[in-house]
Amino acid sequence: MEQLSLIAALIFATAVLIPLSGRINLPWPVLVTVFGILLAAIPQIPQVHVEPDLILPIVLPPLLYATARKTS
């Protein structure tokens, strides 16, 4: 349950960081990467273990869909 709340907090933080990046004129991948690096440096944050077999079906389709929407 702790990992689920951590993942929900990370999704919420990402939803806040993306509009913030538009206001400060910084590309959102850079801002999210810096946020991730800062989180990785904090030892109190628990590690989230995701099965490698789940990465492809969960992460790849949204990325491909977002890229396909932006191409002509």
N, CA, C, O and CB atoms as a CASP TS submission, in Angstrom:
PFRMAT TS
TARGET T0000
AUTHOR 0000-0000-0000
METHOD Language model
MODEL 1
PARENT N/A
ATOM      1  N   MET     1       0.822  -1.189   0.000  1.00  0.00           N
ATOM      2  CA  MET     1       0.000   0.000   0.000  1.00  0.00           C
ATOM      3  C   MET     1       0.868   1.254   0.000  1.00  0.00           C
ATOM      4  O   MET     1       0.487   2.276  -0.571  1.00  0.00           O
ATOM      5  CB  MET     1      -0.936  -0.003   1.202  1.00  0.00           C
ATOM      6  N   GLU     2       2.022   1.178   0.633  1.00  0.00           N
ATOM      7  CA  GLU     2       2.934   2.319   0.680  1.00  0.00           C
ATOM      8  C   GLU     2       3.436   2.663  -0.715  1.00  0.00           C
ATOM      9  O   GLU     2       3.564   3.838  -1.057  1.00  0.00           O
ATOM     10  CB  GLU     2       4.118   2.026   1.612  1.00  0.00           C
ATOM     11  N   GLN     3       3.721   1.645  -1.524  1.00  0.00           N
ATOM     12  CA  GLN     3       4.190   1.904  -2.883  1.00  0.00           C
ATOM     13  C   GLN     3       3.095   2.529  -3.732  1.00  0.00           C
ATOM     14  O   GLN     3       3.377   3.380  -4.575  1.00  0.00           O
ATOM     15  CB  GLN     3       4.681   0.613  -3.532  1.00  0.00           C
ATOM     16  N   LEU     4       1.865   2.123  -3.524  1.00  0.00           N
ATOM     17  CA  LEU     4       0.758   2.685  -4.282  1.00  0.00           C
ATOM     18  C   LEU     4       0.583   4.169  -3.975  1.00  0.00           C
ATOM     19  O   LEU     4       0.347   4.965  -4.884  1.00  0.00           O
ATOM     20  CB  LEU     4      -0.533   1.927  -3.977  1.00  0.00           C
ATOM     21  N   SER     5       0.695   4.542  -2.717  1.00  0.00           N
ATOM     22  CA  SER     5       0.572   5.958  -2.369  1.00  0.00           C
ATOM     23  C   SER     5       1.767   6.754  -2.896  1.00  0.00           C
ATOM     24  O   SER     5       1.612   7.914  -3.275  1.00  0.00           O
ATOM     25  CB  SER     5       0.452   6.127  -0.843  1.00  0.00           C
ATOM     26  N   LEU     6       2.944   6.153  -2.924  1.00  0.00           N
ATOM     27  CA  LEU     6       4.111   6.822  -3.487  1.00  0.00           C
ATOM     28  C   LEU     6       3.940   7.041  -4.983  1.00  0.00           C
ATOM     29  O   LEU     6       4.266   8.113  -5.491  1.00  0.00           O
ATOM     30  CB  LEU     6       5.379   6.010  -3.213  1.00  0.00           C
ATOM     31  N   ILE     7       3.441   6.053  -5.684  1.00  0.00           N
ATOM     32  CA  ILE     7       3.218   6.192  -7.123  1.00  0.00           C
ATOM     33  C   ILE     7       2.152   7.253  -7.393  1.00  0.00           C
ATOM     34  O   ILE     7       2.289   8.040  -8.329  1.00  0.00           O
ATOM     35  CB  ILE     7       2.799   4.839  -7.743  1.00  0.00           C
ATOM     36  N   ALA     8       1.105   7.280  -6.592  1.00  0.00           N
ATOM     37  CA  ALA     8       0.072   8.305  -6.754  1.00  0.00           C
ATOM     38  C   ALA     8       0.649   9.700  -6.509  1.00  0.00           C
ATOM     39  O   ALA     8       0.307  10.642  -7.225  1.00  0.00           O
ATOM     40  CB  ALA     8      -1.105   8.040  -5.793  1.00  0.00           C
ATOM     41  N   ALA     9       1.506   9.842  -5.525  1.00  0.00           N
ATOM     42  CA  ALA     9       2.142  11.132  -5.255  1.00  0.00           C
ATOM     43  C   ALA     9       3.056  11.544  -6.402  1.00  0.00           C
ATOM     44  O   ALA     9       3.121  12.725  -6.744  1.00  0.00           O
ATOM     45  CB  ALA     9       2.936  11.073  -3.947  1.00  0.00           C
ATOM     46  N   LEU    10       3.757  10.593  -6.996  1.00  0.00           N
ATOM     47  CA  LEU    10       4.624  10.903  -8.133  1.00  0.00           C
ATOM     48  C   LEU    10       3.818  11.325  -9.353  1.00  0.00           C
ATOM     49  O   LEU    10       4.224  12.232 -10.078  1.00  0.00           O
ATOM     50  CB  LEU    10       5.493   9.701  -8.477  1.00  0.00           C
ATOM     51  N   ILE    11       2.694  10.685  -9.585  1.00  0.00           N
ATOM     52  CA  ILE    11       1.828  11.070 -10.702  1.00  0.00           C
ATOM     53  C   ILE    11       1.276  12.479 -10.472  1.00  0.00           C
ATOM     54  O   ILE    11       1.224  13.288 -11.398  1.00  0.00           O
ATOM     55  CB  ILE    11       0.666  10.051 -10.874  1.00  0.00           C
ATOM     56  N   PHE    12       0.871  12.765  -9.252  1.00  0.00           N
ATOM     57  CA  PHE    12       0.379  14.104  -8.930  1.00  0.00           C
ATOM     58  C   PHE    12       1.480  15.147  -9.112  1.00  0.00           C
ATOM     59  O   PHE    12       1.233  16.218  -9.666  1.00  0.00           O
ATOM     60  CB  PHE    12      -0.159  14.147  -7.490  1.00  0.00           C
ATOM     61  N   ALA    13       2.691  14.841  -8.651  1.00  0.00           N
ATOM     62  CA  ALA    13       3.812  15.771  -8.798  1.00  0.00           C
ATOM     63  C   ALA    13       4.114  16.029 -10.274  1.00  0.00           C
ATOM     64  O   ALA    13       4.421  17.158 -10.658  1.00  0.00           O
ATOM     65  CB  ALA    13       5.064  15.221  -8.087  1.00  0.00           C
ATOM     66  N   THR    14       4.030  14.996 -11.091  1.00  0.00           N
ATOM     67  CA  THR    14       4.252  15.167 -12.527  1.00  0.00           C
ATOM     68  C   THR    14       3.174  16.044 -13.141  1.00  0.00           C
ATOM     69  O   THR    14       3.464  16.884 -13.994  1.00  0.00           O
ATOM     70  CB  THR    14       4.288  13.808 -13.232  1.00  0.00           C
ATOM     71  N   ALA    15       1.937  15.854 -12.712  1.00  0.00           N
ATOM     72  CA  ALA    15       0.836  16.682 -13.223  1.00  0.00           C
ATOM     73  C   ALA    15       1.005  18.142 -12.815  1.00  0.00           C
ATOM     74  O   ALA    15       0.519  19.032 -13.512  1.00  0.00           O
ATOM     75  CB  ALA    15      -0.512  16.150 -12.715  1.00  0.00           C
ATOM     76  N   VAL    16       1.674  18.400 -11.714  1.00  0.00           N
ATOM     77  CA  VAL    16       1.929  19.774 -11.292  1.00  0.00           C
ATOM     78  C   VAL    16       3.157  20.338 -12.008  1.00  0.00           C
ATOM     79  O   VAL    16       3.176  21.517 -12.362  1.00  0.00           O
ATOM     80  CB  VAL    16       2.123  19.840  -9.767  1.00  0.00           C
ATOM     81  N   LEU    17       4.169  19.520 -12.223  1.00  0.00           N
ATOM     82  CA  LEU    17       5.412  19.992 -12.822  1.00  0.00           C
ATOM     83  C   LEU    17       5.262  20.351 -14.302  1.00  0.00           C
ATOM     84  O   LEU    17       5.919  21.279 -14.775  1.00  0.00           O
ATOM     85  CB  LEU    17       6.482  18.940 -12.664  1.00  0.00           C
ATOM     86  N   ILE    18       4.425  19.645 -15.028  1.00  0.00           N
ATOM     87  CA  ILE    18       4.305  19.904 -16.465  1.00  0.00           C
ATOM     88  C   ILE    18       3.743  21.300 -16.739  1.00  0.00           C
ATOM     89  O   ILE    18       4.331  22.021 -17.545  1.00  0.00           O
ATOM     90  CB  ILE    18       3.414  18.844 -17.119  1.00  0.00           C
ATOM     91  N   PRO    19       2.635  21.725 -16.114  1.00  0.00           N
ATOM     92  CA  PRO    19       2.204  23.114 -16.340  1.00  0.00           C
ATOM     93  C   PRO    19       3.208  24.141 -15.790  1.00  0.00           C
ATOM     94  O   PRO    19       3.358  25.227 -16.349  1.00  0.00           O
ATOM     95  CB  PRO    19       0.837  23.342 -15.695  1.00  0.00           C
ATOM     96  N   LEU    20       3.886  23.790 -14.701  1.00  0.00           N
ATOM     97  CA  LEU    20       4.891  24.690 -14.151  1.00  0.00           C
ATOM     98  C   LEU    20       6.034  24.920 -15.137  1.00  0.00           C
ATOM     99  O   LEU    20       6.574  26.022 -15.222  1.00  0.00           O
ATOM    100  CB  LEU    20       5.435  24.132 -12.840  1.00  0.00           C
ATOM    101  N   SER    21       6.395  23.886 -15.874  1.00  0.00           N
ATOM    102  CA  SER    21       7.484  24.032 -16.844  1.00  0.00           C
ATOM    103  C   SER    21       7.120  25.018 -17.942  1.00  0.00           C
ATOM    104  O   SER    21       7.995  25.715 -18.455  1.00  0.00           O
ATOM    105  CB  SER    21       7.836  22.681 -17.457  1.00  0.00           C
ATOM    106  N   GLY    22       5.839  25.090 -18.313  1.00  0.00           N
ATOM    107  CA  GLY    22       5.413  26.065 -19.302  1.00  0.00           C
ATOM    108  C   GLY    22       5.532  27.490 -18.796  1.00  0.00           C
ATOM    109  O   GLY    22       5.840  28.404 -19.560  1.00  0.00           O
ATOM    110  N   ARG    23       5.290  27.677 -17.515  1.00  0.00           N
ATOM    111  CA  ARG    23       5.373  29.022 -16.935  1.00  0.00           C
ATOM    112  C   ARG    23       6.813  29.511 -16.803  1.00  0.00           C
ATOM    113  O   ARG    23       7.073  30.707 -16.927  1.00  0.00           O
ATOM    114  CB  ARG    23       4.703  29.042 -15.571  1.00  0.00           C
ATOM    115  N   ILE    24       7.745  28.600 -16.555  1.00  0.00           N
ATOM    116  CA  ILE    24       9.141  29.012 -16.381  1.00  0.00           C
ATOM    117  C   ILE    24       9.962  28.794 -17.652  1.00  0.00           C
ATOM    118  O   ILE    24      11.186  28.927 -17.632  1.00  0.00           O
ATOM    119  CB  ILE    24       9.772  28.246 -15.221  1.00  0.00           C
ATOM    120  N   ASN    25       9.291  28.461 -18.758  1.00  0.00           N
ATOM    121  CA  ASN    25       9.928  28.287 -20.068  1.00  0.00           C
ATOM    122  C   ASN    25      11.085  27.287 -20.041  1.00  0.00           C
ATOM    123  O   ASN    25      12.173  27.547 -20.553  1.00  0.00           O
ATOM    124  CB  ASN    25      10.431  29.622 -20.574  1.00  0.00           C
ATOM    125  N   LEU    26      10.814  26.155 -19.434  1.00  0.00           N
ATOM    126  CA  LEU    26      11.774  25.059 -19.378  1.00  0.00           C
ATOM    127  C   LEU    26      11.082  23.826 -19.929  1.00  0.00           C
ATOM    128  O   LEU    26       9.940  23.559 -19.555  1.00  0.00           O
ATOM    129  CB  LEU    26      12.302  24.818 -17.916  1.00  0.00           C
ATOM    130  N   PRO    27      11.728  23.061 -20.806  1.00  0.00           N
ATOM    131  CA  PRO    27      11.064  21.856 -21.324  1.00  0.00           C
ATOM    132  C   PRO    27      10.692  20.905 -20.181  1.00  0.00           C
ATOM    133  O   PRO    27      11.479  20.679 -19.262  1.00  0.00           O
ATOM    134  CB  PRO    27      11.979  21.131 -22.344  1.00  0.00           C
ATOM    135  N   TRP    28       9.466  20.350 -20.257  1.00  0.00           N
ATOM    136  CA  TRP    28       8.988  19.514 -19.150  1.00  0.00           C
ATOM    137  C   TRP    28       9.815  18.264 -18.917  1.00  0.00           C
ATOM    138  O   TRP    28       9.929  17.843 -17.766  1.00  0.00           O
ATOM    139  CB  TRP    28       7.576  19.117 -19.397  1.00  0.00           C
ATOM    140  N   PRO    29      10.411  17.630 -19.953  1.00  0.00           N
ATOM    141  CA  PRO    29      11.249  16.460 -19.634  1.00  0.00           C
ATOM    142  C   PRO    29      12.460  16.819 -18.775  1.00  0.00           C
ATOM    143  O   PRO    29      12.898  16.018 -17.949  1.00  0.00           O
ATOM    144  CB  PRO    29      11.723  15.797 -20.918  1.00  0.00           C
ATOM    145  N   VAL    30      12.997  18.017 -18.970  1.00  0.00           N
ATOM    146  CA  VAL    30      14.139  18.445 -18.160  1.00  0.00           C
ATOM    147  C   VAL    30      13.711  18.634 -16.712  1.00  0.00           C
ATOM    148  O   VAL    30      14.399  18.185 -15.795  1.00  0.00           O
ATOM    149  CB  VAL    30      14.746  19.752 -18.714  1.00  0.00           C
ATOM    150  N   LEU    31      12.585  19.290 -16.505  1.00  0.00           N
ATOM    151  CA  LEU    31      12.106  19.540 -15.153  1.00  0.00           C
ATOM    152  C   LEU    31      11.750  18.233 -14.434  1.00  0.00           C
ATOM    153  O   LEU    31      12.062  18.073 -13.254  1.00  0.00           O
ATOM    154  CB  LEU    31      10.892  20.468 -15.191  1.00  0.00           C
ATOM    155  N   VAL    32      11.106  17.312 -15.130  1.00  0.00           N
ATOM    156  CA  VAL    32      10.751  16.031 -14.518  1.00  0.00           C
ATOM    157  C   VAL    32      12.007  15.207 -14.216  1.00  0.00           C
ATOM    158  O   VAL    32      12.060  14.512 -13.202  1.00  0.00           O
ATOM    159  CB  VAL    32       9.800  15.239 -15.441  1.00  0.00           C
ATOM    160  N   THR    33      13.005  15.280 -15.080  1.00  0.00           N
ATOM    161  CA  THR    33      14.260  14.566 -14.836  1.00  0.00           C
ATOM    162  C   THR    33      14.987  15.123 -13.618  1.00  0.00           C
ATOM    163  O   THR    33      15.494  14.366 -12.791  1.00  0.00           O
ATOM    164  CB  THR    33      15.166  14.647 -16.067  1.00  0.00           C
ATOM    165  N   VAL    34      15.035  16.437 -13.510  1.00  0.00           N
ATOM    166  CA  VAL    34      15.677  17.053 -12.336  1.00  0.00           C
ATOM    167  C   VAL    34      14.919  16.677 -11.065  1.00  0.00           C
ATOM    168  O   VAL    34      15.534  16.398 -10.036  1.00  0.00           O
ATOM    169  CB  VAL    34      15.739  18.601 -12.489  1.00  0.00           C
ATOM    170  N   PHE    35      13.595  16.668 -11.131  1.00  0.00           N
ATOM    171  CA  PHE    35      12.787  16.259  -9.981  1.00  0.00           C
ATOM    172  C   PHE    35      13.089  14.814  -9.596  1.00  0.00           C
ATOM    173  O   PHE    35      13.205  14.497  -8.412  1.00  0.00           O
ATOM    174  CB  PHE    35      11.288  16.425 -10.289  1.00  0.00           C
ATOM    175  N   GLY    36      13.216  13.945 -10.583  1.00  0.00           N
ATOM    176  CA  GLY    36      13.537  12.543 -10.311  1.00  0.00           C
ATOM    177  C   GLY    36      14.905  12.368  -9.692  1.00  0.00           C
ATOM    178  O   GLY    36      15.088  11.542  -8.797  1.00  0.00           O
ATOM    179  N   ILE    37      15.865  13.141 -10.164  1.00  0.00           N
ATOM    180  CA  ILE    37      17.218  13.068  -9.596  1.00  0.00           C
ATOM    181  C   ILE    37      17.201  13.542  -8.142  1.00  0.00           C
ATOM    182  O   ILE    37      17.853  12.952  -7.280  1.00  0.00           O
ATOM    183  CB  ILE    37      18.215  13.923 -10.432  1.00  0.00           C
ATOM    184  N   LEU    38      16.450  14.610  -7.880  1.00  0.00           N
ATOM    185  CA  LEU    38      16.341  15.091  -6.499  1.00  0.00           C
ATOM    186  C   LEU    38      15.671  14.059  -5.596  1.00  0.00           C
ATOM    187  O   LEU    38      16.087  13.871  -4.453  1.00  0.00           O
ATOM    188  CB  LEU    38      15.558  16.405  -6.456  1.00  0.00           C
ATOM    189  N   LEU    39      14.647  13.399  -6.098  1.00  0.00           N
ATOM    190  CA  LEU    39      13.989  12.356  -5.299  1.00  0.00           C
ATOM    191  C   LEU    39      14.917  11.173  -5.051  1.00  0.00           C
ATOM    192  O   LEU    39      14.891  10.573  -3.977  1.00  0.00           O
ATOM    193  CB  LEU    39      12.715  11.876  -5.997  1.00  0.00           C
ATOM    194  N   ALA    40      15.728  10.842  -6.033  1.00  0.00           N
ATOM    195  CA  ALA    40      16.650   9.715  -5.868  1.00  0.00           C
ATOM    196  C   ALA    40      17.720  10.008  -4.826  1.00  0.00           C
ATOM    197  O   ALA    40      18.273   9.085  -4.228  1.00  0.00           O
ATOM    198  CB  ALA    40      17.307   9.373  -7.199  1.00  0.00           C
ATOM    199  N   ALA    41      18.014  11.285  -4.603  1.00  0.00           N
ATOM    200  CA  ALA    41      19.045  11.657  -3.640  1.00  0.00           C
ATOM    201  C   ALA    41      18.532  11.651  -2.200  1.00  0.00           C
ATOM    202  O   ALA    41      19.328  11.713  -1.264  1.00  0.00           O
ATOM    203  CB  ALA    41      19.592  13.025  -3.979  1.00  0.00           C
ATOM    204  N   ILE    42      17.218  11.576  -2.012  1.00  0.00           N
ATOM    205  CA  ILE    42      16.651  11.579  -0.661  1.00  0.00           C
ATOM    206  C   ILE    42      16.563  10.130  -0.166  1.00  0.00           C
ATOM    207  O   ILE    42      15.830   9.326  -0.742  1.00  0.00           O
ATOM    208  CB  ILE    42      15.237  12.270  -0.641  1.00  0.00           C
ATOM    209  N   PRO    43      17.297   9.794   0.889  1.00  0.00           N
ATOM    210  CA  PRO    43      17.320   8.389   1.333  1.00  0.00           C
ATOM    211  C   PRO    43      16.039   7.925   2.026  1.00  0.00           C
ATOM    212  O   PRO    43      15.819   6.718   2.128  1.00  0.00           O
ATOM    213  CB  PRO    43      18.472   8.181   2.264  1.00  0.00           C
ATOM    214  N   GLN    44      15.183   8.834   2.507  1.00  0.00           N
ATOM    215  CA  GLN    44      13.977   8.426   3.222  1.00  0.00           C
ATOM    216  C   GLN    44      12.875   7.941   2.286  1.00  0.00           C
ATOM    217  O   GLN    44      11.936   7.289   2.742  1.00  0.00           O
ATOM    218  CB  GLN    44      13.463   9.573   4.055  1.00  0.00           C
ATOM    219  N   ILE    45      12.961   8.236   1.013  1.00  0.00           N
ATOM    220  CA  ILE    45      11.925   7.822   0.066  1.00  0.00           C
ATOM    221  C   ILE    45      12.135   6.351  -0.272  1.00  0.00           C
ATOM    222  O   ILE    45      13.228   5.963  -0.685  1.00  0.00           O
ATOM    223  CB  ILE    45      11.953   8.703  -1.228  1.00  0.00           C
ATOM    224  N   PRO    46      11.111   5.534  -0.103  1.00  0.00           N
ATOM    225  CA  PRO    46      11.274   4.094  -0.371  1.00  0.00           C
ATOM    226  C   PRO    46      11.426   3.819  -1.864  1.00  0.00           C
ATOM    227  O   PRO    46      10.946   4.578  -2.706  1.00  0.00           O
ATOM    228  CB  PRO    46      10.074   3.307   0.183  1.00  0.00           C
ATOM    229  N   GLN    47      12.088   2.742  -2.161  1.00  0.00           N
ATOM    230  CA  GLN    47      12.274   2.332  -3.551  1.00  0.00           C
ATOM    231  C   GLN    47      11.023   1.622  -4.049  1.00  0.00           C
ATOM    232  O   GLN    47      10.382   0.867  -3.318  1.00  0.00           O
ATOM    233  CB  GLN    47      13.513   1.416  -3.696  1.00  0.00           C
ATOM    234  N   VAL    48      10.693   1.882  -5.301  1.00  0.00           N
ATOM    235  CA  VAL    48       9.558   1.224  -5.932  1.00  0.00           C
ATOM    236  C   VAL    48      10.113   0.162  -6.867  1.00  0.00           C
ATOM    237  O   VAL    48      10.907   0.459  -7.759  1.00  0.00           O
ATOM    238  CB  VAL    48       8.646   2.246  -6.700  1.00  0.00           C
ATOM    239  N   HIS    49       9.691  -1.073  -6.658  1.00  0.00           N
ATOM    240  CA  HIS    49      10.152  -2.161  -7.507  1.00  0.00           C
ATOM    241  C   HIS    49       9.037  -2.531  -8.475  1.00  0.00           C
ATOM    242  O   HIS    49       7.946  -2.927  -8.064  1.00  0.00           O
ATOM    243  CB  HIS    49      10.587  -3.390  -6.659  1.00  0.00           C
ATOM    244  N   VAL    50       9.325  -2.398  -9.754  1.00  0.00           N
ATOM    245  CA  VAL    50       8.366  -2.739 -10.804  1.00  0.00           C
ATOM    246  C   VAL    50       8.944  -3.914 -11.584  1.00  0.00           C
ATOM    247  O   VAL    50      10.119  -3.918 -11.950  1.00  0.00           O
ATOM    248  CB  VAL    50       8.074  -1.508 -11.749  1.00  0.00           C
ATOM    249  N   GLU    51       8.115  -4.889 -11.826  1.00  0.00           N
ATOM    250  CA  GLU    51       8.574  -6.049 -12.599  1.00  0.00           C
ATOM    251  C   GLU    51       8.960  -5.603 -14.006  1.00  0.00           C
ATOM    252  O   GLU    51       8.227  -4.834 -14.628  1.00  0.00           O
ATOM    253  CB  GLU    51       7.474  -7.152 -12.657  1.00  0.00           C
ATOM    254  N   PRO    52      10.088  -6.067 -14.515  1.00  0.00           N
ATOM    255  CA  PRO    52      10.512  -5.666 -15.865  1.00  0.00           C
ATOM    256  C   PRO    52       9.503  -6.047 -16.952  1.00  0.00           C
ATOM    257  O   PRO    52       9.413  -5.374 -17.979  1.00  0.00           O
ATOM    258  CB  PRO    52      11.850  -6.295 -16.185  1.00  0.00           C
ATOM    259  N   ASP    53       8.751  -7.115 -16.728  1.00  0.00           N
ATOM    260  CA  ASP    53       7.763  -7.525 -17.731  1.00  0.00           C
ATOM    261  C   ASP    53       6.599  -6.552 -17.834  1.00  0.00           C
ATOM    262  O   ASP    53       5.869  -6.574 -18.825  1.00  0.00           O
ATOM    263  CB  ASP    53       7.237  -8.905 -17.407  1.00  0.00           C
ATOM    264  N   LEU    54       6.409  -5.702 -16.839  1.00  0.00           N
ATOM    265  CA  LEU    54       5.306  -4.744 -16.852  1.00  0.00           C
ATOM    266  C   LEU    54       5.671  -3.409 -17.512  1.00  0.00           C
ATOM    267  O   LEU    54       4.781  -2.646 -17.889  1.00  0.00           O
ATOM    268  CB  LEU    54       4.840  -4.494 -15.441  1.00  0.00           C
ATOM    269  N   ILE    55       6.942  -3.125 -17.652  1.00  0.00           N
ATOM    270  CA  ILE    55       7.355  -1.841 -18.209  1.00  0.00           C
ATOM    271  C   ILE    55       6.882  -1.686 -19.649  1.00  0.00           C
ATOM    272  O   ILE    55       6.332  -0.646 -20.009  1.00  0.00           O
ATOM    273  CB  ILE    55       8.871  -1.695 -18.138  1.00  0.00           C
ATOM    274  N   LEU    56       7.085  -2.688 -20.458  1.00  0.00           N
ATOM    275  CA  LEU    56       6.714  -2.588 -21.871  1.00  0.00           C
ATOM    276  C   LEU    56       5.216  -2.369 -22.070  1.00  0.00           C
ATOM    277  O   LEU    56       4.858  -1.441 -22.796  1.00  0.00           O
ATOM    278  CB  LEU    56       7.144  -3.840 -22.605  1.00  0.00           C
ATOM    279  N   PRO    57       4.323  -3.150 -21.483  1.00  0.00           N
ATOM    280  CA  PRO    57       2.900  -2.908 -21.745  1.00  0.00           C
ATOM    281  C   PRO    57       2.313  -1.699 -21.013  1.00  0.00           C
ATOM    282  O   PRO    57       1.263  -1.202 -21.422  1.00  0.00           O
ATOM    283  CB  PRO    57       2.121  -4.121 -21.371  1.00  0.00           C
ATOM    284  N   ILE    58       2.949  -1.211 -19.949  1.00  0.00           N
ATOM    285  CA  ILE    58       2.382  -0.095 -19.192  1.00  0.00           C
ATOM    286  C   ILE    58       2.969   1.245 -19.637  1.00  0.00           C
ATOM    287  O   ILE    58       2.226   2.217 -19.773  1.00  0.00           O
ATOM    288  CB  ILE    58       2.623  -0.298 -17.697  1.00  0.00           C
ATOM    289  N   VAL    59       4.251   1.318 -19.860  1.00  0.00           N
ATOM    290  CA  VAL    59       4.909   2.589 -20.147  1.00  0.00           C
ATOM    291  C   VAL    59       4.939   2.903 -21.639  1.00  0.00           C
ATOM    292  O   VAL    59       4.725   4.052 -22.025  1.00  0.00           O
ATOM    293  CB  VAL    59       6.319   2.573 -19.601  1.00  0.00           C
ATOM    294  N   LEU    60       5.190   1.943 -22.456  1.00  0.00           N
ATOM    295  CA  LEU    60       5.375   2.202 -23.882  1.00  0.00           C
ATOM    296  C   LEU    60       4.121   2.688 -24.609  1.00  0.00           C
ATOM    297  O   LEU    60       4.234   3.644 -25.376  1.00  0.00           O
ATOM    298  CB  LEU    60       5.864   0.965 -24.541  1.00  0.00           C
ATOM    299  N   PRO    61       2.940   2.106 -24.427  1.00  0.00           N
ATOM    300  CA  PRO    61       1.764   2.592 -25.177  1.00  0.00           C
ATOM    301  C   PRO    61       1.421   4.063 -24.955  1.00  0.00           C
ATOM    302  O   PRO    61       1.129   4.750 -25.934  1.00  0.00           O
ATOM    303  CB  PRO    61       0.575   1.770 -24.810  1.00  0.00           C
ATOM    304  N   PRO    62       1.438   4.595 -23.719  1.00  0.00           N
ATOM    305  CA  PRO    62       1.165   6.039 -23.586  1.00  0.00           C
ATOM    306  C   PRO    62       2.216   6.910 -24.266  1.00  0.00           C
ATOM    307  O   PRO    62       1.891   7.958 -24.823  1.00  0.00           O
ATOM    308  CB  PRO    62       1.080   6.416 -22.121  1.00  0.00           C
ATOM    309  N   LEU    63       3.467   6.478 -24.222  1.00  0.00           N
ATOM    310  CA  LEU    63       4.506   7.260 -24.896  1.00  0.00           C
ATOM    311  C   LEU    63       4.317   7.260 -26.407  1.00  0.00           C
ATOM    312  O   LEU    63       4.455   8.296 -27.057  1.00  0.00           O
ATOM    313  CB  LEU    63       5.886   6.714 -24.547  1.00  0.00           C
ATOM    314  N   LEU    64       4.002   6.104 -26.958  1.00  0.00           N
ATOM    315  CA  LEU    64       3.763   6.025 -28.406  1.00  0.00           C
ATOM    316  C   LEU    64       2.523   6.810 -28.806  1.00  0.00           C
ATOM    317  O   LEU    64       2.512   7.449 -29.858  1.00  0.00           O
ATOM    318  CB  LEU    64       3.617   4.565 -28.845  1.00  0.00           C
ATOM    319  N   TYR    65       1.484   6.772 -27.989  1.00  0.00           N
ATOM    320  CA  TYR    65       0.258   7.505 -28.302  1.00  0.00           C
ATOM    321  C   TYR    65       0.521   9.014 -28.283  1.00  0.00           C
ATOM    322  O   TYR    65       0.083   9.734 -29.181  1.00  0.00           O
ATOM    323  CB  TYR    65      -0.865   7.139 -27.298  1.00  0.00           C
ATOM    324  N   ALA    66       1.228   9.484 -27.272  1.00  0.00           N
ATOM    325  CA  ALA    66       1.523  10.915 -27.187  1.00  0.00           C
ATOM    326  C   ALA    66       2.379  11.369 -28.360  1.00  0.00           C
ATOM    327  O   ALA    66       2.174  12.461 -28.888  1.00  0.00           O
ATOM    328  CB  ALA    66       2.228  11.239 -25.869  1.00  0.00           C
ATOM    329  N   THR    67       3.325  10.555 -28.770  1.00  0.00           N
ATOM    330  CA  THR    67       4.162  10.905 -29.908  1.00  0.00           C
ATOM    331  C   THR    67       3.366  10.863 -31.203  1.00  0.00           C
ATOM    332  O   THR    67       3.554  11.718 -32.068  1.00  0.00           O
ATOM    333  CB  THR    67       5.360   9.966 -29.996  1.00  0.00           C
ATOM    334  N   ALA    68       2.497   9.904 -31.347  1.00  0.00           N
ATOM    335  CA  ALA    68       1.687   9.800 -32.567  1.00  0.00           C
ATOM    336  C   ALA    68       0.726  10.976 -32.690  1.00  0.00           C
ATOM    337  O   ALA    68       0.440  11.409 -33.806  1.00  0.00           O
ATOM    338  CB  ALA    68       0.903   8.480 -32.580  1.00  0.00           C
ATOM    339  N   ARG    69       0.228  11.495 -31.598  1.00  0.00           N
ATOM    340  CA  ARG    69      -0.676  12.641 -31.630  1.00  0.00           C
ATOM    341  C   ARG    69       0.034  13.910 -32.079  1.00  0.00           C
ATOM    342  O   ARG    69      -0.590  14.800 -32.658  1.00  0.00           O
ATOM    343  CB  ARG    69      -1.295  12.855 -30.262  1.00  0.00           C
ATOM    344  N   LYS    70       1.345  13.999 -31.814  1.00  0.00           N
ATOM    345  CA  LYS    70       2.101  15.206 -32.144  1.00  0.00           C
ATOM    346  C   LYS    70       2.661  15.184 -33.566  1.00  0.00           C
ATOM    347  O   LYS    70       3.062  16.229 -34.078  1.00  0.00           O
ATOM    348  CB  LYS    70       3.232  15.385 -31.159  1.00  0.00           C
ATOM    349  N   THR    71       2.696  14.021 -34.212  1.00  0.00           N
ATOM    350  CA  THR    71       3.252  13.954 -35.560  1.00  0.00           C
ATOM    351  C   THR    71       2.151  14.191 -36.589  1.00  0.00           C
ATOM    352  O   THR    71       0.969  13.950 -36.340  1.00  0.00           O
ATOM    353  CB  THR    71       3.938  12.589 -35.803  1.00  0.00           C
ATOM    354  N   SER    72       2.577  14.662 -37.732  1.00  0.00           N
ATOM    355  CA  SER    72       1.583  14.919 -38.795  1.00  0.00           C
ATOM    356  C   SER    72       1.433  13.707 -39.689  1.00  0.00           C
ATOM    357  O   SER    72       0.647  13.732 -40.636  1.00  0.00           O
ATOM    358  CB  SER    72       1.984  16.146 -39.639  1.00  0.00           C
TER
END
